[in-house]
Amino acid sequence: MPTDQVTIGSTVTVTAASGGSRSFKIVGSQEADAMHGIISEDSPFGKALMNHREGDTVTVNAPAGEIKYRIDKIER
């Protein structure tokens, strides 16, 4: 698996365009626990992050509208 792209098992630190940084772990749907920052690859946020690299900006379609995030760090 590539180590410079977001994949299942990655911990991703992102910064929202509106400010504020947060980390999320990307997992399969059976392991997801959004309240603890563990998100599914199948969720809208997980899908937006998958296969992107550090420095990329991704757009998430949320109920409140589109939200942009910059990927700051990818860890395995």
C-alpha positions as CSV (number, residue, x, y, z in Angstrom):
1,M,0.0,0.0,0.0
2,P,1.3,3.5,-0.7
3,T,2.5,5.3,2.3
4,D,2.1,8.8,0.9
5,Q,-1.7,8.5,0.2
6,V,-4.7,8.2,2.4
7,T,-5.7,4.5,2.6
8,I,-7.5,2.3,5.1
9,G,-5.4,2.3,8.2
10,S,-4.1,5.8,7.7
11,T,-4.4,8.4,10.4
12,V,-5.0,11.8,8.7
13,T,-4.6,15.2,10.2
14,V,-6.6,17.9,8.4
15,T,-7.3,21.6,8.8
16,A,-10.7,23.0,7.9
17,A,-10.7,26.1,5.6
18,S,-12.6,27.8,8.5
19,G,-9.7,26.9,10.9
20,G,-9.2,24.1,13.4
21,S,-7.1,21.0,13.0
22,R,-8.2,17.4,13.8
23,S,-7.0,13.9,13.2
24,F,-9.0,10.9,11.9
25,K,-8.3,7.3,11.5
26,I,-9.7,5.7,8.3
27,V,-11.1,2.2,8.8
28,G,-13.5,-0.2,7.2
29,S,-17.2,0.3,7.8
30,Q,-17.5,-2.3,10.6
31,E,-14.9,-0.5,12.7
32,A,-16.1,3.1,12.4
33,D,-16.7,5.2,15.5
34,A,-17.2,8.8,14.4
35,M,-17.5,10.0,18.0
36,H,-13.8,9.0,18.5
37,G,-12.4,10.2,15.2
38,I,-12.5,6.7,13.6
39,I,-14.3,7.1,10.3
40,S,-15.3,4.7,7.6
41,E,-13.8,4.8,4.1
42,D,-17.4,4.7,2.9
43,S,-18.5,7.8,4.7
44,P,-18.6,11.1,2.7
45,F,-15.6,12.4,4.6
46,G,-13.7,9.1,4.2
47,K,-14.5,9.0,0.5
48,A,-13.2,12.6,0.1
49,L,-9.9,11.8,1.8
50,M,-9.1,8.4,0.1
51,N,-6.1,8.4,-2.2
52,H,-5.2,12.0,-1.6
53,R,-1.8,13.2,-0.4
54,E,-0.4,15.7,2.1
55,G,-1.0,19.2,0.9
56,D,-4.1,18.3,-1.1
57,T,-7.3,20.1,-0.5
58,V,-10.5,18.0,-0.5
59,T,-14.1,19.0,-0.5
60,V,-16.6,17.2,1.6
61,N,-20.3,17.4,0.8
62,A,-22.0,17.8,4.2
63,P,-25.6,18.5,5.1
64,A,-24.6,22.1,5.8
65,G,-22.9,22.4,2.4
66,E,-19.4,21.9,1.0
67,I,-16.6,22.0,3.5
68,K,-12.9,22.2,2.4
69,Y,-10.1,20.6,4.3
70,R,-6.3,20.6,3.7
71,I,-4.5,17.3,4.4
72,D,-1.6,18.2,6.7
73,K,-0.2,14.8,7.7
74,I,-0.7,11.1,6.8
75,E,0.6,8.5,9.3
76,R,0.4,4.7,9.3
